[in-house]
Amino acid sequence: MNIKKIAAAVGVATAGVTFAIATQGSAQAASAPQTLAMKAPSQTAIPAGEAATSRSTQGDWNPPAGYVLERSFMGTDAACRKEGDRGVAHGKWRQYVCHEKLVKVTDLWMLYQFLYVKK
């Protein structure tokens, strides 16, 4: 069952990349220049007992001091927050930060989530 979900996610991501490439080609062919909107890398910090920090669209990103990479995976920001909340609830870590980044896998760009935790 899990393999089916992963295969479906890869299919959806591939279709999205194909659409983006097709859109970019038609935008270049148009007389008026158009731009292709792409989601910029962002972060979501969810500190336990503190106010959440705002999203950042910086190119070079480093985790806050004291945070270590717990895991990375292909998925959504909501999935990363769910994993972070689960770790806080089980006492594995006190705080976490989710950072998403477009990563090139072979010839395709995929959205990956990086979960940094503070133990």
KADASUL-V14391 format. One record per residue. N is the residue number from 1. PHI is phi in whole degrees, 0 to 359 (NA if undefined). BURIAL is 1 if it has 9 or more other C-alpha atoms within 8 Angstrom, else 0. D_LAST is the distance of its C-alpha to the last C-alpha in Angstrom with 2 decimals. Layout:
n = <N:N>
phi = <PHI:PHI>
burial = <BURIAL:BURIAL>
d_last = <D_LAST:D_LAST>
This chain:
n = <1:2:3:4:5:6:7:8:9:10:11:12:13:14:15:16:17:18:19:20:21:22:23:24:25:26:27:28:29:30:31:32:33:34:35:36:37:38:39:40:41:42:43:44:45:46:47:48:49:50:51:52:53:54:55:56:57:58:59:60:61:62:63:64:65:66:67:68:69:70:71:72:73:74:75:76:77:78:79:80:81:82:83:84:85:86:87:88:89:90:91:92:93:94:95:96:97:98:99:100:101:102:103:104:105:106:107:108:109:110:111:112:113:114:115:116:117:118:119>
phi = <NA:294:295:296:295:295:297:294:295:295:297:295:296:296:297:296:294:299:297:296:294:297:295:295:296:288:291:289:281:289:290:268:295:236:244:264:279:238:288:280:302:216:226:228:258:234:283:289:80:231:287:288:277:282:288:239:245:291:286:267:233:233:293:300:301:91:262:236:289:271:194:227:200:275:172:261:298:297:294:294:298:298:296:296:298:297:293:295:296:272:76:287:210:267:218:210:226:259:231:251:209:282:241:275:248:51:249:245:267:237:272:250:252:241:259:255:234:240:274>
burial = <0:0:0:0:0:0:0:0:0:0:0:0:1:1:0:0:1:0:0:1:0:0:1:1:0:0:1:1:0:0:0:0:0:0:0:0:0:0:0:0:1:1:1:1:1:1:1:0:0:0:0:0:0:0:0:0:0:0:0:0:0:0:0:0:0:0:1:0:1:0:0:1:0:0:1:1:1:0:0:1:1:0:0:1:0:0:1:1:0:0:0:0:1:1:1:1:1:1:1:1:1:1:0:0:0:0:0:0:1:1:1:1:1:1:1:1:1:1:0>
d_last = <32.34:29.07:31.15:33.46:30.71:29.52:33.17:33.82:30.90:32.20:35.68:34.73:32.91:35.95:38.30:36.38:36.58:40.26:40.96:39.31:41.42:44.54:43.95:43.50:46.76:48.71:47.34:48.65:52.01:52.45:54.65:52.15:48.84:45.90:42.19:39.73:36.68:33.46:29.99:28.14:24.54:22.28:18.76:17.44:14.56:13.56:11.58:11.50:14.44:15.57:18.21:17.52:18.56:21.59:22.06:22.91:25.63:25.24:26.34:24.02:20.43:17.42:13.81:12.82:11.86:8.35:7.79:8.59:11.03:10.26:13.95:17.11:20.02:23.30:23.26:23.17:20.86:21.17:20.03:16.83:16.18:17.11:14.67:11.79:13.26:13.65:10.02:9.41:12.66:11.95:8.83:6.95:4.24:5.49:7.12:8.79:11.93:14.83:17.35:20.68:23.19:26.62:26.75:30.16:30.57:34.05:36.13:34.11:31.43:28.62:25.83:22.43:19.04:15.99:12.58:9.91:6.27:3.78:0.00>
